[in-house]
Amino acid sequence: MKYCKKCHILYSSFAAACPKCGIAAASPQREEGSADRRAVRSDWLRIALGIPALIGLIYLAALLIKTFG
């Protein structure tokens, strides 16, 4: 599939140009820059640290409720 940057539509990869506006298209996959990679790493780091922290907080809350409840 090809992606038209002007019309923002996907169309057949067999077509030489966009059927709507006639401009030659680029592939839908964009190259990731270093800023994009850093954002992805940052998101994964937040998930990798956030889930264990959340589980720890739930465990601590359950322990406090069991101790004082």
All heavy atoms as TSV, in Angstrom:
chain	resi	resn	atom	element	x	y	z
A	1	MET	N	N	0.838	-1.183	0.000
A	1	MET	CA	C	0.000	0.000	0.000
A	1	MET	C	C	0.880	1.243	0.000
A	1	MET	O	O	1.941	1.261	0.609
A	1	MET	CB	C	-0.894	0.026	1.244
A	1	MET	CG	C	-1.888	-1.120	1.368
A	1	MET	SD	S	-3.162	-1.137	0.126
A	1	MET	CE	C	-4.151	0.246	0.557
A	2	LYS	N	N	0.407	2.264	-0.681
A	2	LYS	CA	C	1.097	3.545	-0.709
A	2	LYS	C	C	0.248	4.573	0.027
A	2	LYS	O	O	-0.965	4.416	0.167
A	2	LYS	CB	C	1.327	3.994	-2.150
A	2	LYS	CG	C	2.340	3.146	-2.885
A	2	LYS	CD	C	2.592	3.691	-4.266
A	2	LYS	CE	C	3.617	2.859	-5.005
A	2	LYS	NZ	N	3.846	3.380	-6.367
A	3	TYR	N	N	0.918	5.629	0.493
A	3	TYR	CA	C	0.259	6.676	1.264
A	3	TYR	C	C	0.462	8.017	0.578
A	3	TYR	O	O	1.589	8.384	0.238
A	3	TYR	CB	C	0.863	6.712	2.668
A	3	TYR	CG	C	0.311	7.789	3.550
A	3	TYR	CD1	C	-0.958	7.683	4.087
A	3	TYR	CD2	C	1.069	8.905	3.862
A	3	TYR	CE1	C	-1.465	8.668	4.919
A	3	TYR	CE2	C	0.578	9.894	4.682
A	3	TYR	CZ	C	-0.689	9.774	5.208
A	3	TYR	OH	O	-1.195	10.740	6.024
A	4	CYS	N	N	-0.599	8.739	0.383
A	4	CYS	CA	C	-0.526	10.067	-0.222
A	4	CYS	C	C	-0.436	11.107	0.895
A	4	CYS	O	O	-1.319	11.197	1.743
A	4	CYS	CB	C	-1.742	10.342	-1.088
A	4	CYS	SG	S	-1.698	11.986	-1.850
A	5	LYS	N	N	0.647	11.868	0.893
A	5	LYS	CA	C	0.836	12.880	1.936
A	5	LYS	C	C	-0.107	14.067	1.769
A	5	LYS	O	O	-0.404	14.750	2.735
A	5	LYS	CB	C	2.278	13.373	1.924
A	5	LYS	CG	C	3.246	12.338	2.429
A	5	LYS	CD	C	4.644	12.888	2.501
A	5	LYS	CE	C	5.597	11.849	3.032
A	5	LYS	NZ	N	6.959	12.357	3.158
A	6	LYS	N	N	-0.591	14.290	0.563
A	6	LYS	CA	C	-1.494	15.417	0.329
A	6	LYS	C	C	-2.937	15.058	0.709
A	6	LYS	O	O	-3.594	15.797	1.422
A	6	LYS	CB	C	-1.431	15.848	-1.141
A	6	LYS	CG	C	-2.295	17.040	-1.450
A	6	LYS	CD	C	-2.180	17.466	-2.896
A	6	LYS	CE	C	-3.086	18.644	-3.169
A	6	LYS	NZ	N	-3.091	18.997	-4.580
A	7	CYS	N	N	-3.409	13.904	0.249
A	7	CYS	CA	C	-4.799	13.484	0.485
A	7	CYS	C	C	-4.975	12.689	1.776
A	7	CYS	O	O	-6.086	12.530	2.248
A	7	CYS	CB	C	-5.298	12.610	-0.658
A	7	CYS	SG	S	-5.244	13.391	-2.253
A	8	HIS	N	N	-3.886	12.148	2.285
A	8	HIS	CA	C	-3.909	11.311	3.492
A	8	HIS	C	C	-4.749	10.052	3.297
A	8	HIS	O	O	-5.527	9.676	4.162
A	8	HIS	CB	C	-4.411	12.096	4.702
A	8	HIS	CG	C	-3.636	13.351	4.939
A	8	HIS	ND1	N	-2.338	13.351	5.376
A	8	HIS	CD2	C	-3.974	14.665	4.767
A	8	HIS	CE1	C	-1.920	14.591	5.482
A	8	HIS	NE2	N	-2.880	15.410	5.110
A	9	ILE	N	N	-4.571	9.416	2.141
A	9	ILE	CA	C	-5.278	8.160	1.892
A	9	ILE	C	C	-4.272	7.080	1.501
A	9	ILE	O	O	-3.186	7.366	1.026
A	9	ILE	CB	C	-6.349	8.298	0.780
A	9	ILE	CG1	C	-5.707	8.663	-0.568
A	9	ILE	CG2	C	-7.412	9.289	1.157
A	9	ILE	CD1	C	-6.649	8.547	-1.748
A	10	LEU	N	N	-4.659	5.845	1.727
A	10	LEU	CA	C	-3.878	4.696	1.271
A	10	LEU	C	C	-4.489	4.198	-0.024
A	10	LEU	O	O	-5.717	4.197	-0.178
A	10	LEU	CB	C	-3.896	3.589	2.311
A	10	LEU	CG	C	-3.105	3.829	3.588
A	10	LEU	CD1	C	-3.376	2.712	4.588
A	10	LEU	CD2	C	-1.629	3.914	3.303
A	11	TYR	N	N	-3.641	3.769	-0.944
A	11	TYR	CA	C	-4.152	3.207	-2.188
A	11	TYR	C	C	-3.213	2.110	-2.655
A	11	TYR	O	O	-2.163	1.875	-2.073
A	11	TYR	CB	C	-4.352	4.300	-3.252
A	11	TYR	CG	C	-3.112	5.060	-3.619
A	11	TYR	CD1	C	-2.336	4.659	-4.694
A	11	TYR	CD2	C	-2.730	6.179	-2.906
A	11	TYR	CE1	C	-1.197	5.358	-5.038
A	11	TYR	CE2	C	-1.589	6.877	-3.246
A	11	TYR	CZ	C	-0.827	6.463	-4.308
A	11	TYR	OH	O	0.297	7.149	-4.654
A	12	SER	N	N	-3.585	1.422	-3.704
A	12	SER	CA	C	-2.864	0.257	-4.205
A	12	SER	C	C	-1.407	0.560	-4.515
A	12	SER	O	O	-1.075	1.609	-5.061
A	12	SER	CB	C	-3.550	-0.260	-5.469
A	12	SER	OG	O	-2.774	-1.277	-6.057
A	13	SER	N	N	-0.551	-0.388	-4.175
A	13	SER	CA	C	0.874	-0.210	-4.450
A	13	SER	C	C	1.184	-0.374	-5.939
A	13	SER	O	O	2.281	-0.057	-6.378
A	13	SER	CB	C	1.696	-1.202	-3.631
A	13	SER	OG	O	1.306	-2.514	-3.923
A	14	PHE	N	N	0.229	-0.836	-6.720
A	14	PHE	CA	C	0.429	-0.992	-8.164
A	14	PHE	C	C	0.234	0.328	-8.910
A	14	PHE	O	O	0.709	0.483	-10.022
A	14	PHE	CB	C	-0.525	-2.048	-8.730
A	14	PHE	CG	C	-0.288	-3.407	-8.143
A	14	PHE	CD1	C	-1.221	-3.982	-7.306
A	14	PHE	CD2	C	0.885	-4.100	-8.404
A	14	PHE	CE1	C	-0.998	-5.231	-6.754
A	14	PHE	CE2	C	1.112	-5.348	-7.856
A	14	PHE	CZ	C	0.165	-5.913	-7.030
A	15	ALA	N	N	-0.447	1.288	-8.297
A	15	ALA	CA	C	-0.680	2.583	-8.934
A	15	ALA	C	C	0.581	3.434	-8.835
A	15	ALA	O	O	1.279	3.419	-7.830
A	15	ALA	CB	C	-1.853	3.298	-8.267
A	16	ALA	N	N	0.864	4.191	-9.892
A	16	ALA	CA	C	2.062	5.028	-9.912
A	16	ALA	C	C	1.854	6.332	-9.166
A	16	ALA	O	O	2.808	6.929	-8.680
A	16	ALA	CB	C	2.461	5.313	-11.355
A	17	ALA	N	N	0.612	6.785	-9.082
A	17	ALA	CA	C	0.306	8.052	-8.415
A	17	ALA	C	C	-1.031	7.933	-7.686
A	17	ALA	O	O	-1.787	6.997	-7.899
A	17	ALA	CB	C	0.237	9.170	-9.438
A	18	CYS	N	N	-1.287	8.879	-6.852
A	18	CYS	CA	C	-2.537	8.901	-6.077
A	18	CYS	C	C	-3.733	9.023	-7.021
A	18	CYS	O	O	-3.752	9.899	-7.881
A	18	CYS	CB	C	-2.505	10.077	-5.112
A	18	CYS	SG	S	-4.041	10.298	-4.186
A	19	PRO	N	N	-4.752	8.171	-6.873
A	19	PRO	CA	C	-5.901	8.256	-7.759
A	19	PRO	C	C	-6.760	9.495	-7.501
A	19	PRO	O	O	-7.503	9.932	-8.369
A	19	PRO	CB	C	-6.687	6.977	-7.461
A	19	PRO	CG	C	-6.246	6.563	-6.111
A	19	PRO	CD	C	-4.845	7.039	-5.957
A	20	LYS	N	N	-6.621	10.090	-6.346
A	20	LYS	CA	C	-7.439	11.250	-6.011
A	20	LYS	C	C	-6.819	12.556	-6.504
A	20	LYS	O	O	-7.486	13.372	-7.110
A	20	LYS	CB	C	-7.642	11.301	-4.495
A	20	LYS	CG	C	-8.619	12.336	-4.039
A	20	LYS	CD	C	-8.888	12.204	-2.553
A	20	LYS	CE	C	-9.887	13.241	-2.095
A	20	LYS	NZ	N	-10.160	13.144	-0.668
A	21	CYS	N	N	-5.505	12.748	-6.240
A	21	CYS	CA	C	-4.883	14.022	-6.608
A	21	CYS	C	C	-3.813	13.889	-7.690
A	21	CYS	O	O	-3.374	14.884	-8.246
A	21	CYS	CB	C	-4.278	14.687	-5.377
A	21	CYS	SG	S	-2.879	13.809	-4.680
A	22	GLY	N	N	-3.341	12.665	-7.970
A	22	GLY	CA	C	-2.391	12.439	-9.034
A	22	GLY	C	C	-0.923	12.652	-8.670
A	22	GLY	O	O	-0.055	12.577	-9.524
A	23	ILE	N	N	-0.635	12.898	-7.406
A	23	ILE	CA	C	0.748	13.103	-6.968
A	23	ILE	C	C	1.385	11.757	-6.663
A	23	ILE	O	O	0.754	10.875	-6.079
A	23	ILE	CB	C	0.795	14.013	-5.728
A	23	ILE	CG1	C	0.313	15.411	-6.105
A	23	ILE	CG2	C	2.188	14.073	-5.130
A	23	ILE	CD1	C	0.261	16.369	-4.950
A	24	ALA	N	N	2.660	11.589	-7.039
A	24	ALA	CA	C	3.380	10.358	-6.717
A	24	ALA	C	C	3.469	10.211	-5.201
A	24	ALA	O	O	3.628	11.185	-4.478
A	24	ALA	CB	C	4.772	10.391	-7.327
A	25	ALA	N	N	3.375	8.987	-4.734
A	25	ALA	CA	C	3.249	8.752	-3.300
A	25	ALA	C	C	4.512	8.235	-2.667
A	25	ALA	O	O	5.433	7.783	-3.326
A	25	ALA	CB	C	2.127	7.759	-3.060
A	26	ALA	N	N	4.507	8.279	-1.360
A	26	ALA	CA	C	5.578	7.700	-0.543
A	26	ALA	C	C	5.018	6.472	0.154
A	26	ALA	O	O	3.814	6.280	0.242
A	26	ALA	CB	C	6.042	8.719	0.485
A	27	SER	N	N	5.890	5.628	0.658
A	27	SER	CA	C	5.429	4.445	1.371
A	27	SER	C	C	4.837	4.857	2.717
A	27	SER	O	O	5.227	5.870	3.286
A	27	SER	CB	C	6.573	3.461	1.581
A	27	SER	OG	O	7.486	4.010	2.486
A	28	PRO	N	N	3.921	4.079	3.275
A	28	PRO	CA	C	3.281	4.450	4.533
A	28	PRO	C	C	4.214	4.338	5.727
A	28	PRO	O	O	3.960	4.898	6.760
A	28	PRO	CB	C	2.121	3.475	4.653
A	28	PRO	CG	C	2.498	2.317	3.832
A	28	PRO	CD	C	3.347	2.873	2.733
A	29	GLN	N	N	5.305	3.619	5.585
A	29	GLN	CA	C	6.233	3.464	6.695
A	29	GLN	C	C	7.183	4.643	6.697
A	29	GLN	O	O	7.807	4.953	5.693
A	29	GLN	CB	C	7.021	2.167	6.541
A	29	GLN	CG	C	6.129	0.958	6.498
A	29	GLN	CD	C	6.833	-0.213	5.854
A	29	GLN	OE1	O	7.817	-0.044	5.153
A	29	GLN	NE2	N	6.314	-1.391	6.083
A	30	ARG	N	N	7.291	5.281	7.825
A	30	ARG	CA	C	8.205	6.416	7.909
A	30	ARG	C	C	9.458	5.993	8.645
A	30	ARG	O	O	9.443	5.070	9.437
A	30	ARG	CB	C	7.552	7.593	8.613
A	30	ARG	CG	C	7.138	7.299	10.032
A	30	ARG	CD	C	6.380	8.477	10.600
A	30	ARG	NE	N	5.994	8.137	11.948
A	30	ARG	CZ	C	6.512	8.694	13.027
A	30	ARG	NH1	N	7.420	9.626	12.911
A	30	ARG	NH2	N	6.118	8.330	14.223
A	31	GLU	N	N	10.514	6.693	8.366
A	31	GLU	CA	C	11.770	6.381	9.023
A	31	GLU	C	C	11.736	6.948	10.434
A	31	GLU	O	O	11.327	8.076	10.643
A	31	GLU	CB	C	12.931	7.006	8.252
A	31	GLU	CG	C	13.120	6.426	6.875
A	31	GLU	CD	C	14.276	7.096	6.151
A	31	GLU	OE1	O	15.121	7.718	6.815
A	31	GLU	OE2	O	14.293	6.996	4.928
A	32	GLU	N	N	12.187	6.141	11.376
A	32	GLU	CA	C	12.220	6.602	12.752
A	32	GLU	C	C	13.499	7.383	12.989
A	32	GLU	O	O	14.584	6.939	12.671
A	32	GLU	CB	C	12.156	5.420	13.710
A	32	GLU	CG	C	10.810	4.769	13.780
A	32	GLU	CD	C	10.731	3.769	14.911
A	32	GLU	OE1	O	11.581	3.812	15.814
A	32	GLU	OE2	O	9.823	2.962	14.882
A	33	GLY	N	N	13.357	8.561	13.537
A	33	GLY	CA	C	14.514	9.357	13.899
A	33	GLY	C	C	14.931	9.033	15.325
A	33	GLY	O	O	14.305	8.241	16.026
A	34	SER	N	N	15.985	9.656	15.758
A	34	SER	CA	C	16.464	9.385	17.111
A	34	SER	C	C	15.472	9.877	18.150
A	34	SER	O	O	15.352	9.294	19.221
A	34	SER	CB	C	17.832	10.032	17.322
A	34	SER	OG	O	17.733	11.438	17.176
A	35	ALA	N	N	14.737	10.941	17.855
A	35	ALA	CA	C	13.734	11.438	18.803
A	35	ALA	C	C	12.605	10.425	18.969
A	35	ALA	O	O	12.108	10.217	20.081
A	35	ALA	CB	C	13.181	12.774	18.331
A	36	ASP	N	N	12.199	9.781	17.866
A	36	ASP	CA	C	11.151	8.768	17.932
A	36	ASP	C	C	11.615	7.567	18.744
A	36	ASP	O	O	10.868	7.030	19.544
A	36	ASP	CB	C	10.736	8.314	16.538
A	36	ASP	CG	C	9.977	9.387	15.779
A	36	ASP	OD1	O	9.423	10.290	16.426
A	36	ASP	OD2	O	9.945	9.307	14.544
A	37	ARG	N	N	12.860	7.157	18.540
A	37	ARG	CA	C	13.389	6.013	19.294
A	37	ARG	C	C	13.468	6.327	20.777
A	37	ARG	O	O	13.172	5.494	21.602
A	37	ARG	CB	C	14.759	5.617	18.751
A	37	ARG	CG	C	14.637	4.792	17.497
A	37	ARG	CD	C	15.986	4.278	17.090
A	37	ARG	NE	N	16.210	4.818	15.765
A	37	ARG	CZ	C	17.351	5.162	15.260
A	37	ARG	NH1	N	18.447	5.002	15.948
A	37	ARG	NH2	N	17.445	5.640	14.054
A	38	ARG	N	N	13.862	7.549	21.102
A	38	ARG	CA	C	13.919	7.934	22.511
A	38	ARG	C	C	12.531	7.929	23.135
A	38	ARG	O	O	12.367	7.530	24.281
A	38	ARG	CB	C	14.545	9.321	22.658
A	38	ARG	CG	C	16.030	9.257	22.793
A	38	ARG	CD	C	16.595	10.614	23.154
A	38	ARG	NE	N	17.476	10.968	22.055
A	38	ARG	CZ	C	17.457	12.096	21.404
A	38	ARG	NH1	N	16.639	13.040	21.735
A	38	ARG	NH2	N	18.284	12.313	20.406
A	39	ALA	N	N	11.529	8.371	22.387
A	39	ALA	CA	C	10.165	8.379	22.903
A	39	ALA	C	C	9.671	6.954	23.140
A	39	ALA	O	O	9.027	6.673	24.152
A	39	ALA	CB	C	9.237	9.105	21.930
A	40	VAL	N	N	9.993	6.053	22.235
A	40	VAL	CA	C	9.582	4.658	22.389
A	40	VAL	C	C	10.277	4.038	23.592
A	40	VAL	O	O	9.656	3.357	24.404
A	40	VAL	CB	C	9.882	3.851	21.103
A	40	VAL	CG1	C	9.703	2.370	21.339
A	40	VAL	CG2	C	8.980	4.318	19.973
A	41	ARG	N	N	11.581	4.291	23.732
A	41	ARG	CA	C	12.314	3.776	24.893
A	41	ARG	C	C	11.739	4.331	26.183
A	41	ARG	O	O	11.608	3.627	27.181
A	41	ARG	CB	C	13.788	4.144	24.799
A	41	ARG	CG	C	14.566	3.261	23.894
A	41	ARG	CD	C	16.040	3.572	24.010
A	41	ARG	NE	N	16.726	3.083	22.833
A	41	ARG	CZ	C	17.736	3.670	22.253
A	41	ARG	NH1	N	18.210	4.801	22.742
A	41	ARG	NH2	N	18.305	3.156	21.190
A	42	SER	N	N	11.404	5.600	26.176
A	42	SER	CA	C	10.847	6.239	27.363
A	42	SER	C	C	9.511	5.598	27.733
A	42	SER	O	O	9.243	5.357	28.911
A	42	SER	CB	C	10.661	7.726	27.102
A	42	SER	OG	O	10.040	8.352	28.189
A	43	ASP	N	N	8.686	5.320	26.743
A	43	ASP	CA	C	7.398	4.672	27.004
A	43	ASP	C	C	7.600	3.282	27.593
A	43	ASP	O	O	6.928	2.908	28.555
A	43	ASP	CB	C	6.571	4.575	25.717
A	43	ASP	CG	C	6.087	5.927	25.245
A	43	ASP	OD1	O	6.121	6.887	26.043
A	43	ASP	OD2	O	5.684	6.024	24.065
A	44	TRP	N	N	8.525	2.509	27.019
A	44	TRP	CA	C	8.778	1.163	27.548
A	44	TRP	C	C	9.361	1.216	28.946
A	44	TRP	O	O	9.049	0.380	29.797
A	44	TRP	CB	C	9.702	0.382	26.619
A	44	TRP	CG	C	8.954	-0.226	25.484
A	44	TRP	CD1	C	8.993	0.164	24.177
A	44	TRP	CD2	C	8.038	-1.313	25.541
A	44	TRP	NE1	N	8.156	-0.612	23.432
A	44	TRP	CE2	C	7.557	-1.534	24.242
A	44	TRP	CE3	C	7.570	-2.122	26.566
A	44	TRP	CZ2	C	6.637	-2.520	23.941
A	44	TRP	CZ3	C	6.656	-3.111	26.262
A	44	TRP	CH2	C	6.200	-3.295	24.973
A	45	LEU	N	N	10.199	2.200	29.219
A	45	LEU	CA	C	10.776	2.336	30.545
A	45	LEU	C	C	9.694	2.660	31.568
A	45	LEU	O	O	9.684	2.097	32.666
A	45	LEU	CB	C	11.852	3.431	30.547
A	45	LEU	CG	C	12.611	3.638	31.836
A	45	LEU	CD1	C	13.378	2.371	32.198
A	45	LEU	CD2	C	13.558	4.803	31.710
A	46	ARG	N	N	8.780	3.521	31.204
A	46	ARG	CA	C	7.661	3.843	32.111
A	46	ARG	C	C	6.813	2.611	32.391
A	46	ARG	O	O	6.379	2.397	33.519
A	46	ARG	CB	C	6.793	4.938	31.501
A	46	ARG	CG	C	7.431	6.276	31.534
A	46	ARG	CD	C	6.509	7.336	30.975
A	46	ARG	NE	N	7.219	8.578	30.831
A	46	ARG	CZ	C	7.069	9.403	29.824
A	46	ARG	NH1	N	6.214	9.132	28.867
A	46	ARG	NH2	N	7.763	10.517	29.770
A	47	ILE	N	N	6.571	1.801	31.379
A	47	ILE	CA	C	5.793	0.579	31.571
A	47	ILE	C	C	6.563	-0.405	32.435
A	47	ILE	O	O	6.014	-0.988	33.376
A	47	ILE	CB	C	5.425	-0.048	30.206
A	47	ILE	CG1	C	4.427	0.835	29.471
A	47	ILE	CG2	C	4.870	-1.458	30.395
A	47	ILE	CD1	C	4.186	0.439	28.034
A	48	ALA	N	N	7.852	-0.594	32.136
A	48	ALA	CA	C	8.659	-1.572	32.860
A	48	ALA	C	C	8.813	-1.210	34.333
A	48	ALA	O	O	8.915	-2.091	35.184
A	48	ALA	CB	C	10.033	-1.704	32.211
A	49	LEU	N	N	8.843	0.063	34.647
A	49	LEU	CA	C	8.959	0.488	36.041
A	49	LEU	C	C	7.596	0.728	36.690
A	49	LEU	O	O	7.438	0.538	37.893
A	49	LEU	CB	C	9.796	1.761	36.145
A	49	LEU	CG	C	11.253	1.631	35.721
A	49	LEU	CD1	C	11.934	2.983	35.784
A	49	LEU	CD2	C	11.975	0.611	36.568
A	50	GLY	N	N	6.635	1.116	35.912
A	50	GLY	CA	C	5.320	1.455	36.451
A	50	GLY	C	C	4.506	0.258	36.905
A	50	GLY	O	O	3.847	0.309	37.949
A	51	ILE	N	N	4.547	-0.821	36.145
A	51	ILE	CA	C	3.751	-2.000	36.509
A	51	ILE	C	C	4.237	-2.610	37.815
A	51	ILE	O	O	3.414	-2.856	38.708
A	51	ILE	CB	C	3.727	-3.017	35.353
A	51	ILE	CG1	C	2.896	-2.452	34.199
A	51	ILE	CG2	C	3.166	-4.360	35.812
A	51	ILE	CD1	C	2.902	-3.291	32.952
A	52	PRO	N	N	5.534	-2.859	38.005
A	52	PRO	CA	C	5.971	-3.375	39.315
A	52	PRO	C	C	5.683	-2.402	40.460
A	52	PRO	O	O	5.340	-2.827	41.572
A	52	PRO	CB	C	7.471	-3.586	39.148
A	52	PRO	CG	C	7.668	-3.742	37.694
A	52	PRO	CD	C	6.638	-2.874	37.054
A	53	ALA	N	N	5.799	-1.106	40.212
A	53	ALA	CA	C	5.492	-0.123	41.251
A	53	ALA	C	C	4.016	-0.182	41.624
A	53	ALA	O	O	3.661	-0.120	42.807
A	53	ALA	CB	C	5.865	1.274	40.781
A	54	LEU	N	N	3.145	-0.327	40.650
A	54	LEU	CA	C	1.709	-0.440	40.914
A	54	LEU	C	C	1.399	-1.698	41.705
A	54	LEU	O	O	0.617	-1.663	42.664
A	54	LEU	CB	C	0.931	-0.437	39.594
A	54	LEU	CG	C	-0.587	-0.547	39.705
A	54	LEU	CD1	C	-1.148	0.652	40.446
A	54	LEU	CD2	C	-1.211	-0.681	38.339
A	55	ILE	N	N	2.011	-2.803	41.330
A	55	ILE	CA	C	1.804	-4.058	42.062
A	55	ILE	C	C	2.296	-3.906	43.502
A	55	ILE	O	O	1.646	-4.365	44.448
A	55	ILE	CB	C	2.510	-5.227	41.345
A	55	ILE	CG1	C	1.806	-5.512	40.011
A	55	ILE	CG2	C	2.539	-6.482	42.218
A	55	ILE	CD1	C	2.542	-6.467	39.105
A	56	GLY	N	N	3.431	-3.239	43.690
A	56	GLY	CA	C	3.958	-2.999	45.028
A	56	GLY	C	C	3.018	-2.152	45.868
A	56	GLY	O	O	2.809	-2.425	47.049
A	57	LEU	N	N	2.434	-1.121	45.271
A	57	LEU	CA	C	1.483	-0.277	46.002
A	57	LEU	C	C	0.225	-1.052	46.389
A	57	LEU	O	O	-0.302	-0.879	47.495
A	57	LEU	CB	C	1.111	0.948	45.166
A	57	LEU	CG	C	2.189	2.023	45.049
A	57	LEU	CD1	C	1.745	3.103	44.076
A	57	LEU	CD2	C	2.500	2.614	46.405
A	58	ILE	N	N	-0.254	-1.898	45.503
A	58	ILE	CA	C	-1.427	-2.719	45.821
A	58	ILE	C	C	-1.103	-3.681	46.950
A	58	ILE	O	O	-1.899	-3.856	47.883
A	58	ILE	CB	C	-1.924	-3.460	44.559
A	58	ILE	CG1	C	-2.481	-2.460	43.549
A	58	ILE	CG2	C	-2.958	-4.519	44.926
A	58	ILE	CD1	C	-2.783	-3.043	42.191
A	59	TYR	N	N	0.074	-4.292	46.889
A	59	TYR	CA	C	0.502	-5.202	47.948
A	59	TYR	C	C	0.625	-4.457	49.272
A	59	TYR	O	O	0.185	-4.944	50.318
A	59	TYR	CB	C	1.834	-5.860	47.582
A	59	TYR	CG	C	2.359	-6.781	48.648
A	59	TYR	CD1	C	1.806	-8.044	48.828
A	59	TYR	CD2	C	3.391	-6.381	49.487
A	59	TYR	CE1	C	2.275	-8.894	49.811
A	59	TYR	CE2	C	3.865	-7.219	50.474
A	59	TYR	CZ	C	3.309	-8.477	50.637
A	59	TYR	OH	O	3.773	-9.306	51.609
A	60	LEU	N	N	1.213	-3.269	49.264
A	60	LEU	CA	C	1.364	-2.476	50.477
A	60	LEU	C	C	0.008	-2.086	51.042
A	60	LEU	O	O	-0.201	-2.173	52.261
A	60	LEU	CB	C	2.189	-1.221	50.166
A	60	LEU	CG	C	2.427	-0.262	51.346
A	60	LEU	CD1	C	3.245	-0.960	52.431
A	60	LEU	CD2	C	3.128	0.990	50.872
A	61	ALA	N	N	-0.925	-1.689	50.191
A	61	ALA	CA	C	-2.271	-1.337	50.655
A	61	ALA	C	C	-2.947	-2.538	51.263
A	61	ALA	O	O	-3.593	-2.450	52.334
A	61	ALA	CB	C	-3.095	-0.783	49.494
A	62	ALA	N	N	-2.816	-3.723	50.654
A	62	ALA	CA	C	-3.424	-4.933	51.200
A	62	ALA	C	C	-2.798	-5.298	52.533
A	62	ALA	O	O	-3.488	-5.708	53.481
A	62	ALA	CB	C	-3.267	-6.085	50.207
A	63	LEU	N	N	-1.501	-5.119	52.655
A	63	LEU	CA	C	-0.801	-5.416	53.905
A	63	LEU	C	C	-1.240	-4.466	55.014
A	63	LEU	O	O	-1.481	-4.903	56.149
A	63	LEU	CB	C	0.717	-5.313	53.696
A	63	LEU	CG	C	1.592	-5.644	54.885
A	63	LEU	CD1	C	1.430	-7.131	55.247
A	63	LEU	CD2	C	3.031	-5.329	54.573
A	64	LEU	N	N	-1.378	-3.188	54.708
A	64	LEU	CA	C	-1.838	-2.221	55.696
A	64	LEU	C	C	-3.267	-2.489	56.127
A	64	LEU	O	O	-3.594	-2.368	57.308
A	64	LEU	CB	C	-1.708	-0.792	55.152
A	64	LEU	CG	C	-0.276	-0.272	54.997
A	64	LEU	CD1	C	-0.284	1.090	54.319
A	64	LEU	CD2	C	0.412	-0.189	56.352
A	65	ILE	N	N	-4.118	-2.855	55.195
A	65	ILE	CA	C	-5.503	-3.169	55.533
A	65	ILE	C	C	-5.554	-4.416	56.412
A	65	ILE	O	O	-6.307	-4.455	57.401
A	65	ILE	CB	C	-6.350	-3.354	54.251
A	65	ILE	CG1	C	-6.543	-2.006	53.560
A	65	ILE	CG2	C	-7.687	-4.005	54.565
A	65	ILE	CD1	C	-7.167	-2.097	52.188
A	66	LYS	N	N	-4.751	-5.402	56.107
A	66	LYS	CA	C	-4.730	-6.642	56.898
A	66	LYS	C	C	-4.173	-6.368	58.301
A	66	LYS	O	O	-4.687	-6.911	59.283
A	66	LYS	CB	C	-3.860	-7.682	56.189
A	66	LYS	CG	C	-3.834	-9.008	56.883
A	66	LYS	CD	C	-2.979	-9.997	56.084
A	66	LYS	CE	C	-2.924	-11.342	56.808
A	66	LYS	NZ	N	-2.077	-12.271	56.089
A	67	THR	N	N	-3.173	-5.513	58.399
A	67	THR	CA	C	-2.553	-5.229	59.699
A	67	THR	C	C	-3.452	-4.378	60.586
A	67	THR	O	O	-3.627	-4.673	61.766
A	67	THR	CB	C	-1.203	-4.488	59.489
A	67	THR	OG1	O	-0.373	-5.286	58.659
A	67	THR	CG2	C	-0.500	-4.241	60.817
A	68	PHE	N	N	-4.034	-3.330	60.029
A	68	PHE	CA	C	-4.813	-2.397	60.840
A	68	PHE	C	C	-6.324	-2.593	60.701
A	68	PHE	O	O	-7.083	-1.933	61.380
A	68	PHE	CB	C	-4.463	-0.958	60.456
A	68	PHE	CG	C	-3.041	-0.611	60.733
A	68	PHE	CD1	C	-2.159	-0.346	59.706
A	68	PHE	CD2	C	-2.582	-0.547	62.038
A	68	PHE	CE1	C	-0.847	-0.022	59.961
A	68	PHE	CE2	C	-1.260	-0.225	62.314
A	68	PHE	CZ	C	-0.387	0.031	61.254
A	69	GLY	N	N	-6.737	-3.484	59.858
A	69	GLY	CA	C	-8.164	-3.650	59.601
A	69	GLY	C	C	-8.756	-4.745	60.308
A	69	GLY	O	O	-9.355	-5.122	61.154
